Amino acid sequence: CKHWVRFDPLNSNNLDDSFNNGSVTDGGTGIFTFTNTNNMANANHAPLMSSEIQSSYQDAADALLASGLATTSMKGYHVENNSATDNGVLTMATFGDLA
């Protein structure tokens, strides 16, 4: 894993911990851009995003926006009940070339 981050969007995007992550930018409700400290060598990497699901959440999904995939950063999107939303804990990991 060349890049990973665990953060809390509900508390000012507080970073719990990270590796090779320069920043997380809030792009609006449920949209976040994760910027690498050391860039990927090319755009052929494998980013993943997930969220902590609580019992009250239903129909939650996380996705990566194709328009936000780059060697320098990735853009993620979180949805619950068919609406973009911020939740308590999101994680992002990117697999690819070595750090």
N, C-alpha and C positions, 0 to 999 in steps of 0.2 A: 504494500500500500504506500503510494508516494505522498498522499495527502489525506488527512482526515480531520474532522472537527465535530465536537458535540457542543451545542449551544442552546440557550433558552430565549426564544423570540419574545416571550411575555415579559421578560425582565431586561429590557434595553439591549437585546441580543448579547446577553452575558455569555462569554465563552467559558464553558466548564473545563475544557482541555482541547488541545489540537496538536497537529504535527504538520509542518509545511503550509500553514494557513496564515496569510497576511491579514485578512480581514473578512468580515461578513457584512454585506450591505443590504439593508432592508429596502426592497423595491416596491413596497406596497403590501397589502394584506396577503399573506401566504407566499410571497415571492422574495427570494433571497439570492444574492450573488456571493459566491465563495471565491476569494482570490488567493491564488497560490503564492507562496514566498519564492519558490523555485519553480519555474514554468515547466510544463510537459514538453517533451521533445517534438511532438506532433499532435494533431487533433484525433489520433486513433487510440484514445484511452477509454477506460471503462469506469465512469462515475456512477455512484449509487447514493440514494438518499432514503432515509427512513425516519419515522417519528415514533415517539412513545405514545401508545394508544391507551386511553383510560376507558373504564367500563361505560362511561357515558357517551363516548364517541361512537358514531356509526358511519359506515360508508366512507372511511378515511382512505386517502390515496396520496402518494407522493410521486412526483414526476420530475424529470429534467427537461427543461425547455431546449429544444434543438437549436433555437436561435441563440442560446446562451452558452453553447459548448465551444470552448476555445482552449488554446494551449496555456493561457494565463488564468482562466477562471471558468466556473460553471454556474449556471443559474437553475435553482430549484423552485418547485411549486408545490404547495400543500393544500389539499381540498378535503373538506368534511361536509357530508350531507349536500353535495353538489355545489358548495360555495367555497371560495378561497378563504382560508382562515389561518391565524397564528395559533400555535399550540405550545405546550410546555417545554418539550425537548425534541430537537431535531438533530440528526446526525448526517454527515456527508462524508463519503470516502471515495477516493479516486485511485484506481489501479492502472498502472502503465509502466513507463520506464523508471529506472531507479532514481532515487532522490539525489 
